[in-house]
Amino acid sequence: MIPVSPFRISVPDEVLTDLRERLARTRFLPDSPRRMPSGMTDEYLRELVASWSTFDWRAREAELNAHPQFTADIDGARVHFVHLRAEDPDAPALLVMHGWPHTFALQLDFADRLRDFHVVVPSFPGFAFSSPYPDAPMTEERLAHTMHVLMTEALGYERYVTYGEDVSANVNDLLASAHPDAVLGIIATHAHFGTQEERDAATEPEVQAFFARLAADHGPHGAYGHVQATRPDTLAAALNDSPAGLLSWIVEKTVEWADVPAGDPRAIETRIGRDRLLTEAMIYWVTQSIGTSFRPYYEGADEPGPMAPTDVPAAVFIQRHEHDYPEVLARRFYRDLRVFERLSAGGHFTAAEIPDELAARVRSFVGELAAP
């Protein structure tokens, strides 16, 4: 077994003092004239910076530390994770992964609603309190191997259920494809996309229309990914030095990708509270991990590679930003598709936006798997 060490978050006072001083010196800019609407405005950023300046991090730190946390050395990285054990030792194990720009912390409200499961919420290498891979690219195959080793060799679970979003969606699929004997079931809110070659070869009109719509949206909304994939260090240098810049970059994407009405970025707080947004920014700030969080974009983990379809039982819940995802596409990859549902609420950050609803669906799906 791989040794596991206890971990507690403890941000030095001098880091918090430096942050407050930097926030107080923020040089704001007015919104550009005739700009394309986005998930951030000068007015909202000023509000967020003011809130961050008085944010009670010690209280939030204590809330996070109420969740048992650990680290394990896997594949050259120190992997940080939360491990919530159920009272029943025979309860199912559930791996809950995150994507970008969120961290493990945004998944905890969802995890807290599944205390009848053994829930593991890791930080991917290079995110939050996990160190990056030191010597090899951050590919989806390597991430899947790290997550599988965490669940089996570090924590001793012979079988587990897996859930992923965004960057971890491909990892989610790959775990089921590569480790069918260990994965009891797979839950997806970002269902399988396939490689670009597979997409180009699709003949079904609804599949072609779906990918054409995604491609059209990518033009006006994909600049962040292009920069993170091509000039990551230049961007990271700016964000790592300016807390206001970091906050703006993270929250803009959170607003635009959540299931909230466009027009007023404050609407995000009806789904993800301001304290949760500030927690995400704080974790990136104190760990200085924004640069290493870009690695999936330029090292390949955000691009699906070829993978075999899986016979692992699957539940697919289509989140609102992919409302037109074709069921035929899901059935092609998840050959034992037990549930296919289009959600009436919840966007890119499904686990954080609708934790009660998603937890109920996970419990129902896994309960049916365990039924005689």
BALOBA-1460 file (C-alpha; in Angstrom, 3 decimals):
// residues 372
<rec num="1" residu="m" x="0.000" y="0.000" z="0.000"/>
<rec num="2" residu="i" x="1.070" y="3.564" z="-0.661"/>
<rec num="3" residu="p" x="1.487" y="5.548" z="2.586"/>
<rec num="4" residu="v" x="-1.043" y="8.295" z="3.296"/>
<rec num="5" residu="s" x="-0.227" y="11.331" z="5.475"/>
<rec num="6" residu="p" x="-2.676" y="13.665" z="7.268"/>
<rec num="7" residu="f" x="-2.873" y="17.219" z="5.924"/>
<rec num="8" residu="r" x="-4.288" y="20.489" z="7.232"/>
<rec num="9" residu="i" x="-4.525" y="23.829" z="5.463"/>
<rec num="10" residu="s" x="-2.571" y="26.484" z="7.342"/>
<rec num="11" residu="v" x="-1.900" y="29.707" z="5.441"/>
<rec num="12" residu="p" x="0.793" y="31.868" z="7.084"/>
<rec num="13" residu="d" x="-0.333" y="35.221" z="8.482"/>
<rec num="14" residu="e" x="2.183" y="37.055" z="6.334"/>
<rec num="15" residu="v" x="0.597" y="35.664" z="3.167"/>
<rec num="16" residu="l" x="-2.793" y="37.017" z="4.237"/>
<rec num="17" residu="t" x="-1.302" y="40.392" z="5.149"/>
<rec num="18" residu="d" x="0.435" y="40.649" z="1.775"/>
<rec num="19" residu="l" x="-2.810" y="39.756" z="0.020"/>
<rec num="20" residu="r" x="-4.780" y="42.478" z="1.801"/>
<rec num="21" residu="e" x="-2.113" y="45.037" z="0.970"/>
<rec num="22" residu="r" x="-2.147" y="44.071" z="-2.697"/>
<rec num="23" residu="l" x="-5.957" y="44.215" z="-2.832"/>
<rec num="24" residu="a" x="-5.890" y="47.695" z="-1.282"/>
<rec num="25" residu="r" x="-3.583" y="48.863" z="-4.077"/>
<rec num="26" residu="t" x="-5.715" y="47.472" z="-6.909"/>
<rec num="27" residu="r" x="-5.750" y="49.720" z="-9.983"/>
<rec num="28" residu="f" x="-9.188" y="49.245" z="-11.507"/>
<rec num="29" residu="l" x="-10.037" y="49.938" z="-15.144"/>
<rec num="30" residu="p" x="-13.408" y="50.935" z="-16.598"/>
<rec num="31" residu="d" x="-15.156" y="48.492" z="-18.900"/>
<rec num="32" residu="s" x="-14.018" y="48.836" z="-22.505"/>
<rec num="33" residu="p" x="-16.498" y="50.578" z="-24.843"/>
<rec num="34" residu="r" x="-18.297" y="48.390" z="-27.390"/>
<rec num="35" residu="r" x="-16.781" y="45.266" z="-25.863"/>
<rec num="36" residu="m" x="-18.379" y="41.866" z="-26.140"/>
<rec num="37" residu="p" x="-20.450" y="41.052" z="-23.011"/>
<rec num="38" residu="s" x="-18.652" y="38.785" z="-20.557"/>
<rec num="39" residu="g" x="-18.935" y="37.325" z="-17.092"/>
<rec num="40" residu="m" x="-17.033" y="40.179" z="-15.465"/>
<rec num="41" residu="t" x="-17.527" y="43.916" z="-15.194"/>
<rec num="42" residu="d" x="-15.560" y="46.650" z="-13.478"/>
<rec num="43" residu="e" x="-18.420" y="47.198" z="-11.038"/>
<rec num="44" residu="y" x="-18.658" y="43.537" z="-10.036"/>
<rec num="45" residu="l" x="-14.894" y="43.183" z="-9.737"/>
<rec num="46" residu="r" x="-14.802" y="46.145" z="-7.363"/>
<rec num="47" residu="e" x="-17.438" y="44.446" z="-5.217"/>
<rec num="48" residu="l" x="-15.532" y="41.176" z="-5.178"/>
<rec num="49" residu="v" x="-12.221" y="42.822" z="-4.328"/>
<rec num="50" residu="a" x="-13.860" y="44.688" z="-1.454"/>
<rec num="51" residu="s" x="-15.346" y="41.431" z="-0.166"/>
<rec num="52" residu="w" x="-12.038" y="39.614" z="-0.507"/>
<rec num="53" residu="s" x="-10.322" y="42.360" z="1.486"/>
<rec num="54" residu="t" x="-12.510" y="41.561" z="4.504"/>
<rec num="55" residu="f" x="-12.989" y="37.833" z="3.846"/>
<rec num="56" residu="d" x="-12.664" y="35.766" z="7.031"/>
<rec num="57" residu="w" x="-10.229" y="33.216" z="5.679"/>
<rec num="58" residu="r" x="-9.541" y="31.696" z="9.081"/>
<rec num="59" residu="a" x="-13.225" y="30.754" z="9.443"/>
<rec num="60" residu="r" x="-13.289" y="29.313" z="5.929"/>
<rec num="61" residu="e" x="-9.991" y="27.522" z="6.551"/>
<rec num="62" residu="a" x="-11.552" y="25.879" z="9.613"/>
<rec num="63" residu="e" x="-14.560" y="24.775" z="7.530"/>
<rec num="64" residu="l" x="-12.267" y="23.210" z="4.960"/>
<rec num="65" residu="n" x="-10.181" y="21.541" z="7.650"/>
<rec num="66" residu="a" x="-13.337" y="19.992" z="9.116"/>
<rec num="67" residu="h" x="-13.104" y="17.711" z="6.077"/>
<rec num="68" residu="p" x="-10.362" y="15.117" z="6.723"/>
<rec num="69" residu="q" x="-7.516" y="15.756" z="4.296"/>
<rec num="70" residu="f" x="-4.463" y="13.732" z="3.350"/>
<rec num="71" residu="t" x="-1.620" y="13.486" z="0.863"/>
<rec num="72" residu="a" x="-0.029" y="10.540" z="-0.916"/>
<rec num="73" residu="d" x="2.981" y="10.408" z="-3.227"/>
<rec num="74" residu="i" x="1.813" y="9.004" z="-6.569"/>
<rec num="75" residu="d" x="3.452" y="9.186" z="-10.009"/>
<rec num="76" residu="g" x="5.987" y="11.719" z="-8.767"/>
<rec num="77" residu="a" x="3.375" y="14.133" z="-7.399"/>
<rec num="78" residu="r" x="2.216" y="14.775" z="-3.861"/>
<rec num="79" residu="v" x="-1.526" y="14.284" z="-4.302"/>
<rec num="80" residu="h" x="-3.805" y="16.117" z="-1.870"/>
<rec num="81" residu="f" x="-7.307" y="14.792" z="-1.244"/>
<rec num="82" residu="v" x="-10.301" y="14.894" z="1.059"/>
<rec num="83" residu="h" x="-11.496" y="11.508" z="2.308"/>
<rec num="84" residu="l" x="-14.953" y="11.390" z="3.889"/>
<rec num="85" residu="r" x="-15.643" y="7.953" z="5.321"/>
<rec num="86" residu="a" x="-19.179" y="6.639" z="5.768"/>
<rec num="87" residu="e" x="-20.228" y="4.952" z="9.005"/>
<rec num="88" residu="d" x="-20.877" y="1.745" z="7.081"/>
<rec num="89" residu="p" x="-17.507" y="0.204" z="6.152"/>
<rec num="90" residu="d" x="-19.189" y="-1.537" z="3.225"/>
<rec num="91" residu="a" x="-20.587" y="1.686" z="1.748"/>
<rec num="92" residu="p" x="-19.735" y="2.349" z="-1.902"/>
<rec num="93" residu="a" x="-16.660" y="4.450" z="-2.662"/>
<rec num="94" residu="l" x="-17.102" y="7.517" z="-4.867"/>
<rec num="95" residu="l" x="-14.304" y="9.453" z="-6.573"/>
<rec num="96" residu="v" x="-15.350" y="13.088" z="-7.194"/>
<rec num="97" residu="m" x="-12.952" y="14.985" z="-9.467"/>
<rec num="98" residu="h" x="-12.808" y="18.674" z="-10.384"/>
<rec num="99" residu="g" x="-11.917" y="20.627" z="-13.506"/>
<rec num="100" residu="w" x="-10.682" y="24.143" z="-14.314"/>
<rec num="101" residu="p" x="-10.920" y="26.825" z="-12.994"/>
<rec num="102" residu="h" x="-12.352" y="25.244" z="-9.867"/>
<rec num="103" residu="t" x="-10.640" y="23.203" z="-7.166"/>
<rec num="104" residu="f" x="-11.507" y="20.397" z="-4.785"/>
<rec num="105" residu="a" x="-13.171" y="22.958" z="-2.477"/>
<rec num="106" residu="l" x="-16.021" y="23.633" z="-4.887"/>
<rec num="107" residu="q" x="-16.941" y="19.923" z="-4.840"/>
<rec num="108" residu="l" x="-17.272" y="19.647" z="-1.057"/>
<rec num="109" residu="d" x="-20.890" y="20.772" z="-0.717"/>
<rec num="110" residu="f" x="-21.804" y="17.939" z="-3.076"/>
<rec num="111" residu="a" x="-19.600" y="15.474" z="-1.189"/>
<rec num="112" residu="d" x="-21.167" y="16.503" z="2.127"/>
<rec num="113" residu="r" x="-24.562" y="15.373" z="0.833"/>
<rec num="114" residu="l" x="-23.280" y="11.840" z="0.247"/>
<rec num="115" residu="r" x="-22.137" y="10.865" z="3.708"/>
<rec num="116" residu="d" x="-23.522" y="7.361" z="3.139"/>
<rec num="117" residu="f" x="-20.649" y="6.947" z="0.651"/>
<rec num="118" residu="h" x="-16.907" y="6.843" z="1.157"/>
<rec num="119" residu="v" x="-16.203" y="10.026" z="-0.826"/>
<rec num="120" residu="v" x="-12.745" y="10.933" z="-2.130"/>
<rec num="121" residu="v" x="-12.249" y="14.456" z="-3.507"/>
<rec num="122" residu="p" x="-8.704" y="14.876" z="-4.875"/>
<rec num="123" residu="s" x="-6.786" y="17.876" z="-6.102"/>
<rec num="124" residu="f" x="-5.280" y="17.105" z="-9.490"/>
<rec num="125" residu="p" x="-1.479" y="17.413" z="-9.644"/>
<rec num="126" residu="g" x="-0.609" y="21.089" z="-10.057"/>
<rec num="127" residu="f" x="-3.920" y="22.252" z="-8.567"/>
<rec num="128" residu="a" x="-4.347" y="23.667" z="-5.066"/>
<rec num="129" residu="f" x="-2.338" y="21.673" z="-2.526"/>
<rec num="130" residu="s" x="-1.162" y="18.947" z="-4.936"/>
<rec num="131" residu="s" x="2.291" y="19.358" z="-6.433"/>
<rec num="132" residu="p" x="2.597" y="19.121" z="-10.229"/>
<rec num="133" residu="y" x="4.047" y="16.167" z="-12.080"/>
<rec num="134" residu="p" x="7.765" y="16.961" z="-12.118"/>
<rec num="135" residu="d" x="8.998" y="15.118" z="-15.184"/>
<rec num="136" residu="a" x="6.275" y="14.228" z="-17.684"/>
<rec num="137" residu="p" x="3.282" y="15.808" z="-19.432"/>
<rec num="138" residu="m" x="-0.060" y="16.092" z="-17.674"/>
<rec num="139" residu="t" x="-1.993" y="13.781" z="-19.980"/>
<rec num="140" residu="e" x="-5.405" y="12.313" z="-19.320"/>
<rec num="141" residu="e" x="-3.831" y="8.847" z="-19.269"/>
<rec num="142" residu="r" x="-1.444" y="9.860" z="-16.509"/>
<rec num="143" residu="l" x="-4.186" y="11.553" z="-14.533"/>
<rec num="144" residu="a" x="-6.364" y="8.451" z="-14.816"/>
<rec num="145" residu="h" x="-3.487" y="6.281" z="-13.613"/>
<rec num="146" residu="t" x="-2.872" y="8.602" z="-10.653"/>
<rec num="147" residu="m" x="-6.545" y="8.599" z="-9.669"/>
<rec num="148" residu="h" x="-6.801" y="4.817" z="-9.992"/>
<rec num="149" residu="v" x="-3.705" y="4.291" z="-7.854"/>
<rec num="150" residu="l" x="-5.075" y="6.721" z="-5.273"/>
<rec num="151" residu="m" x="-8.328" y="4.797" z="-4.983"/>
<rec num="152" residu="t" x="-6.848" y="1.302" z="-5.030"/>
<rec num="153" residu="e" x="-3.246" y="1.295" z="-3.791"/>
<rec num="154" residu="a" x="-3.407" y="4.262" z="-1.412"/>
<rec num="155" residu="l" x="-6.959" y="3.885" z="-0.060"/>
<rec num="156" residu="g" x="-7.551" y="0.183" z="-0.648"/>
<rec num="157" residu="y" x="-10.857" y="0.313" z="-2.525"/>
<rec num="158" residu="e" x="-11.220" y="-2.659" z="-4.822"/>
<rec num="159" residu="r" x="-14.146" y="-1.032" z="-6.635"/>
<rec num="160" residu="y" x="-15.358" y="2.535" z="-6.845"/>
<rec num="161" residu="v" x="-17.769" y="4.843" z="-8.657"/>
<rec num="162" residu="t" x="-16.326" y="7.809" z="-10.522"/>
<rec num="163" residu="y" x="-17.518" y="11.318" z="-11.375"/>
<rec num="164" residu="g" x="-15.713" y="14.065" z="-13.300"/>
<rec num="165" residu="e" x="-16.274" y="17.521" z="-14.805"/>
<rec num="166" residu="d" x="-14.475" y="19.635" z="-17.379"/>
<rec num="167" residu="v" x="-10.790" y="18.555" z="-17.502"/>
<rec num="168" residu="s" x="-11.638" y="15.497" z="-15.427"/>
<rec num="169" residu="a" x="-14.456" y="14.420" z="-17.770"/>
<rec num="170" residu="n" x="-12.000" y="12.664" z="-20.086"/>
<rec num="171" residu="v" x="-10.258" y="11.159" z="-17.048"/>
<rec num="172" residu="n" x="-13.650" y="9.943" z="-15.864"/>
<rec num="173" residu="d" x="-14.267" y="8.181" z="-19.181"/>
<rec num="174" residu="l" x="-10.768" y="6.749" z="-19.315"/>
<rec num="175" residu="l" x="-11.037" y="5.234" z="-15.831"/>
<rec num="176" residu="a" x="-14.135" y="3.314" z="-16.903"/>
<rec num="177" residu="s" x="-12.565" y="2.329" z="-20.219"/>
<rec num="178" residu="a" x="-9.180" y="1.262" z="-18.836"/>
<rec num="179" residu="h" x="-10.215" y="-0.171" z="-15.465"/>
<rec num="180" residu="p" x="-13.624" y="-1.843" z="-15.892"/>
<rec num="181" residu="d" x="-12.894" y="-4.388" z="-13.164"/>
<rec num="182" residu="a" x="-12.385" y="-1.611" z="-10.612"/>
<rec num="183" residu="v" x="-14.978" y="0.957" z="-11.701"/>
<rec num="184" residu="l" x="-18.393" y="-0.045" z="-10.391"/>
<rec num="185" residu="g" x="-20.159" y="2.745" z="-12.242"/>
<rec num="186" residu="i" x="-19.507" y="6.019" z="-14.035"/>
<rec num="187" residu="i" x="-21.486" y="9.255" z="-13.635"/>
<rec num="188" residu="a" x="-21.066" y="11.962" z="-16.275"/>
<rec num="189" residu="t" x="-22.407" y="15.480" z="-16.612"/>
<rec num="190" residu="h" x="-19.894" y="16.139" z="-19.402"/>
<rec num="191" residu="a" x="-20.493" y="13.026" z="-21.484"/>
<rec num="192" residu="h" x="-17.994" y="11.470" z="-23.886"/>
<rec num="193" residu="f" x="-17.025" y="13.623" z="-26.876"/>
<rec num="194" residu="g" x="-14.571" y="11.387" z="-28.701"/>
<rec num="195" residu="t" x="-11.531" y="12.500" z="-30.665"/>
<rec num="196" residu="q" x="-11.669" y="15.112" z="-33.404"/>
<rec num="197" residu="e" x="-11.388" y="12.304" z="-35.938"/>
<rec num="198" residu="e" x="-14.371" y="10.532" z="-34.409"/>
<rec num="199" residu="r" x="-16.379" y="13.743" z="-34.445"/>
<rec num="200" residu="d" x="-15.522" y="14.410" z="-38.092"/>
<rec num="201" residu="a" x="-16.568" y="10.876" z="-39.034"/>
<rec num="202" residu="a" x="-20.018" y="11.151" z="-37.439"/>
<rec num="203" residu="t" x="-22.891" y="10.888" z="-39.901"/>
<rec num="204" residu="e" x="-25.919" y="11.449" z="-37.656"/>
<rec num="205" residu="p" x="-27.416" y="14.941" z="-38.231"/>
<rec num="206" residu="e" x="-27.876" y="15.584" z="-34.508"/>
<rec num="207" residu="v" x="-24.225" y="14.725" z="-33.791"/>
<rec num="208" residu="q" x="-22.994" y="16.931" z="-36.617"/>
<rec num="209" residu="a" x="-25.217" y="19.789" z="-35.421"/>
<rec num="210" residu="f" x="-23.974" y="19.451" z="-31.841"/>
<rec num="211" residu="f" x="-20.302" y="19.660" z="-32.741"/>
<rec num="212" residu="a" x="-20.963" y="22.457" z="-35.252"/>
<rec num="213" residu="r" x="-22.640" y="24.445" z="-32.481"/>
<rec num="214" residu="l" x="-19.683" y="23.846" z="-30.141"/>
<rec num="215" residu="a" x="-17.244" y="24.962" z="-32.829"/>
<rec num="216" residu="a" x="-19.248" y="28.129" z="-33.464"/>
<rec num="217" residu="d" x="-19.310" y="28.943" z="-29.744"/>
<rec num="218" residu="h" x="-15.580" y="28.339" z="-29.414"/>
<rec num="219" residu="g" x="-14.715" y="31.265" z="-31.654"/>
<rec num="220" residu="p" x="-16.038" y="34.092" z="-29.478"/>
<rec num="221" residu="h" x="-15.636" y="32.248" z="-26.155"/>
<rec num="222" residu="g" x="-12.460" y="30.183" z="-26.486"/>
<rec num="223" residu="a" x="-9.716" y="32.798" z="-26.179"/>
<rec num="224" residu="y" x="-8.900" y="31.819" z="-22.594"/>
<rec num="225" residu="g" x="-8.028" y="28.260" z="-23.647"/>
<rec num="226" residu="h" x="-5.912" y="29.403" z="-26.584"/>
<rec num="227" residu="v" x="-3.869" y="31.706" z="-24.347"/>
<rec num="228" residu="q" x="-3.470" y="29.054" z="-21.642"/>
<rec num="229" residu="a" x="-2.357" y="26.565" z="-24.277"/>
<rec num="230" residu="t" x="0.067" y="28.817" z="-26.140"/>
<rec num="231" residu="r" x="1.310" y="31.537" z="-23.734"/>
<rec num="232" residu="p" x="0.676" y="30.061" z="-20.295"/>
<rec num="233" residu="d" x="3.669" y="31.545" z="-18.493"/>
<rec num="234" residu="t" x="3.019" y="35.114" z="-19.620"/>
<rec num="235" residu="l" x="-0.557" y="34.959" z="-18.388"/>
<rec num="236" residu="a" x="0.395" y="33.119" z="-15.190"/>
<rec num="237" residu="a" x="3.012" y="35.744" z="-14.326"/>
<rec num="238" residu="a" x="0.332" y="38.429" z="-14.356"/>
<rec num="239" residu="l" x="-2.275" y="36.427" z="-12.451"/>
<rec num="240" residu="n" x="0.216" y="35.167" z="-9.873"/>
<rec num="241" residu="d" x="1.205" y="38.772" z="-9.077"/>
<rec num="242" residu="s" x="-2.224" y="40.417" z="-9.067"/>
<rec num="243" residu="p" x="-4.979" y="39.018" z="-6.846"/>
<rec num="244" residu="a" x="-7.564" y="41.219" z="-8.563"/>
<rec num="245" residu="g" x="-6.475" y="39.894" z="-11.941"/>
<rec num="246" residu="l" x="-6.614" y="36.307" z="-10.676"/>
<rec num="247" residu="l" x="-10.062" y="36.844" z="-9.202"/>
<rec num="248" residu="s" x="-11.347" y="38.400" z="-12.418"/>
<rec num="249" residu="w" x="-9.985" y="35.579" z="-14.593"/>
<rec num="250" residu="i" x="-11.464" y="32.815" z="-12.437"/>
<rec num="251" residu="v" x="-14.847" y="34.352" z="-11.718"/>
<rec num="252" residu="e" x="-15.445" y="35.461" z="-15.317"/>
<rec num="253" residu="k" x="-15.294" y="31.832" z="-16.472"/>
<rec num="254" residu="t" x="-17.382" y="30.640" z="-13.533"/>
<rec num="255" residu="v" x="-20.108" y="33.145" z="-14.411"/>
<rec num="256" residu="e" x="-20.104" y="32.361" z="-18.121"/>
<rec num="257" residu="w" x="-20.152" y="28.592" z="-17.705"/>
<rec num="258" residu="a" x="-22.736" y="28.340" z="-14.926"/>
<rec num="259" residu="d" x="-26.457" y="27.955" z="-15.510"/>
<rec num="260" residu="v" x="-27.362" y="31.576" z="-14.788"/>
<rec num="261" residu="p" x="-28.971" y="34.289" z="-16.913"/>
<rec num="262" residu="a" x="-26.563" y="36.400" z="-18.936"/>
<rec num="263" residu="g" x="-26.253" y="40.114" z="-18.357"/>
<rec num="264" residu="d" x="-25.519" y="40.493" z="-14.648"/>
<rec num="265" residu="p" x="-22.481" y="38.575" z="-13.371"/>
<rec num="266" residu="r" x="-23.897" y="38.756" z="-9.823"/>
<rec num="267" residu="a" x="-26.386" y="36.084" z="-10.900"/>
<rec num="268" residu="i" x="-23.652" y="33.509" z="-10.285"/>
<rec num="269" residu="e" x="-24.220" y="33.971" z="-6.575"/>
<rec num="270" residu="t" x="-27.674" y="32.382" z="-6.885"/>
<rec num="271" residu="r" x="-25.844" y="29.153" z="-7.756"/>
<rec num="272" residu="i" x="-22.389" y="29.523" z="-6.203"/>
<rec num="273" residu="g" x="-22.137" y="31.879" z="-3.243"/>
<rec num="274" residu="r" x="-19.625" y="34.708" z="-3.055"/>
<rec num="275" residu="d" x="-17.766" y="32.984" z="-0.222"/>
<rec num="276" residu="r" x="-17.266" y="29.969" z="-2.468"/>
<rec num="277" residu="l" x="-15.962" y="32.146" z="-5.308"/>
<rec num="278" residu="l" x="-13.523" y="33.855" z="-2.960"/>
<rec num="279" residu="t" x="-12.428" y="30.476" z="-1.604"/>
<rec num="280" residu="e" x="-11.477" y="29.348" z="-5.092"/>
<rec num="281" residu="a" x="-9.464" y="32.512" z="-5.714"/>
<rec num="282" residu="m" x="-7.838" y="32.244" z="-2.291"/>
<rec num="283" residu="i" x="-6.715" y="28.663" z="-2.861"/>
<rec num="284" residu="y" x="-5.127" y="29.542" z="-6.190"/>
<rec num="285" residu="w" x="-3.493" y="32.584" z="-4.601"/>
<rec num="286" residu="v" x="-1.983" y="30.983" z="-1.503"/>
<rec num="287" residu="t" x="-0.725" y="27.910" z="-3.407"/>
<rec num="288" residu="q" x="0.487" y="29.931" z="-6.421"/>
<rec num="289" residu="s" x="-0.949" y="27.172" z="-8.586"/>
<rec num="290" residu="i" x="-2.616" y="29.146" z="-11.365"/>
<rec num="291" residu="g" x="0.365" y="28.520" z="-13.672"/>
<rec num="292" residu="t" x="0.473" y="24.775" z="-13.098"/>
<rec num="293" residu="s" x="-3.330" y="24.613" z="-13.464"/>
<rec num="294" residu="f" x="-2.805" y="25.636" z="-17.100"/>
<rec num="295" residu="r" x="-0.829" y="22.478" z="-17.859"/>
<rec num="296" residu="p" x="-3.827" y="20.466" z="-19.113"/>
<rec num="297" residu="y" x="-4.284" y="23.056" z="-21.845"/>
<rec num="298" residu="y" x="-0.797" y="22.850" z="-23.328"/>
<rec num="299" residu="e" x="0.214" y="19.312" z="-22.348"/>
<rec num="300" residu="g" x="-2.774" y="17.434" z="-23.692"/>
<rec num="301" residu="a" x="-5.041" y="16.480" z="-20.791"/>
<rec num="302" residu="d" x="-7.833" y="18.679" z="-22.134"/>
<rec num="303" residu="e" x="-7.886" y="16.892" z="-25.506"/>
<rec num="304" residu="p" x="-9.568" y="13.487" z="-25.605"/>
<rec num="305" residu="g" x="-7.419" y="10.706" z="-26.976"/>
<rec num="306" residu="p" x="-8.781" y="7.499" z="-28.474"/>
<rec num="307" residu="m" x="-10.297" y="5.192" z="-25.892"/>
<rec num="308" residu="a" x="-12.317" y="2.030" z="-26.103"/>
<rec num="309" residu="p" x="-16.038" y="2.116" z="-25.304"/>
<rec num="310" residu="t" x="-16.904" y="0.880" z="-21.845"/>
<rec num="311" residu="d" x="-19.352" y="-1.702" z="-20.554"/>
<rec num="312" residu="v" x="-19.259" y="-0.182" z="-17.059"/>
<rec num="313" residu="p" x="-22.786" y="0.828" z="-15.970"/>
<rec num="314" residu="a" x="-23.216" y="4.538" z="-16.692"/>
<rec num="315" residu="a" x="-25.492" y="7.412" z="-15.751"/>
<rec num="316" residu="v" x="-25.360" y="10.494" z="-17.976"/>
<rec num="317" residu="f" x="-26.931" y="13.733" z="-16.775"/>
<rec num="318" residu="i" x="-26.693" y="16.375" z="-19.482"/>
<rec num="319" residu="q" x="-25.927" y="19.779" z="-17.996"/>
<rec num="320" residu="r" x="-27.519" y="22.878" z="-19.443"/>
<rec num="321" residu="h" x="-24.526" y="24.151" z="-21.421"/>
<rec num="322" residu="e" x="-24.559" y="20.919" z="-23.433"/>
<rec num="323" residu="h" x="-28.349" y="20.661" z="-23.621"/>
<rec num="324" residu="d" x="-28.199" y="19.427" z="-27.223"/>
<rec num="325" residu="y" x="-25.764" y="16.571" z="-26.566"/>
<rec num="326" residu="p" x="-27.058" y="13.636" z="-28.678"/>
<rec num="327" residu="e" x="-28.108" y="10.487" z="-26.838"/>
<rec num="328" residu="v" x="-26.742" y="8.380" z="-29.698"/>
<rec num="329" residu="l" x="-23.271" y="9.724" z="-28.901"/>
<rec num="330" residu="a" x="-23.575" y="8.591" z="-25.293"/>
<rec num="331" residu="r" x="-24.801" y="5.131" z="-26.231"/>
<rec num="332" residu="r" x="-21.877" y="4.681" z="-28.596"/>
<rec num="333" residu="f" x="-19.354" y="4.981" z="-25.741"/>
<rec num="334" residu="y" x="-21.329" y="3.947" z="-22.637"/>
<rec num="335" residu="r" x="-22.580" y="0.589" z="-23.846"/>
<rec num="336" residu="d" x="-24.385" y="-0.111" z="-20.559"/>
<rec num="337" residu="l" x="-26.149" y="3.230" z="-20.275"/>
<rec num="338" residu="r" x="-28.598" y="2.922" z="-17.374"/>
<rec num="339" residu="v" x="-29.652" y="6.585" z="-17.158"/>
<rec num="340" residu="f" x="-29.763" y="9.366" z="-19.757"/>
<rec num="341" residu="e" x="-31.360" y="12.570" z="-18.504"/>
<rec num="342" residu="r" x="-31.282" y="16.204" z="-19.581"/>
<rec num="343" residu="l" x="-31.096" y="18.333" z="-16.452"/>
<rec num="344" residu="s" x="-33.510" y="21.231" z="-16.037"/>
<rec num="345" residu="a" x="-30.918" y="23.184" z="-14.016"/>
<rec num="346" residu="g" x="-27.162" y="23.135" z="-13.522"/>
<rec num="347" residu="g" x="-24.372" y="24.152" z="-15.867"/>
<rec num="348" residu="h" x="-20.675" y="23.474" z="-16.240"/>
<rec num="349" residu="f" x="-20.105" y="23.245" z="-12.464"/>
<rec num="350" residu="t" x="-22.981" y="20.833" z="-11.923"/>
<rec num="351" residu="a" x="-21.844" y="19.388" z="-8.602"/>
<rec num="352" residu="a" x="-21.490" y="22.853" z="-7.079"/>
<rec num="353" residu="e" x="-24.543" y="24.425" z="-8.727"/>
<rec num="354" residu="i" x="-27.128" y="21.758" z="-7.885"/>
<rec num="355" residu="p" x="-25.525" y="19.575" z="-5.182"/>
<rec num="356" residu="d" x="-28.815" y="18.313" z="-3.733"/>
<rec num="357" residu="e" x="-30.255" y="17.279" z="-7.075"/>
<rec num="358" residu="l" x="-27.081" y="15.618" z="-8.297"/>
<rec num="359" residu="a" x="-26.510" y="13.818" z="-4.996"/>
<rec num="360" residu="a" x="-30.022" y="12.375" z="-5.137"/>
<rec num="361" residu="r" x="-29.423" y="11.115" z="-8.668"/>
<rec num="362" residu="v" x="-26.071" y="9.583" z="-7.739"/>
<rec num="363" residu="r" x="-27.605" y="7.844" z="-4.732"/>
<rec num="364" residu="s" x="-30.426" y="6.427" z="-6.861"/>
<rec num="365" residu="f" x="-28.102" y="5.210" z="-9.606"/>
<rec num="366" residu="v" x="-25.577" y="3.587" z="-7.273"/>
<rec num="367" residu="g" x="-28.382" y="2.106" z="-5.177"/>
<rec num="368" residu="e" x="-29.724" y="0.310" z="-8.220"/>
<rec num="369" residu="l" x="-26.250" y="-1.033" z="-9.003"/>
<rec num="370" residu="a" x="-26.029" y="-2.522" z="-5.526"/>
<rec num="371" residu="a" x="-29.555" y="-3.961" z="-5.565"/>
<rec num="372" residu="p" x="-29.836" y="-7.759" z="-5.926"/>
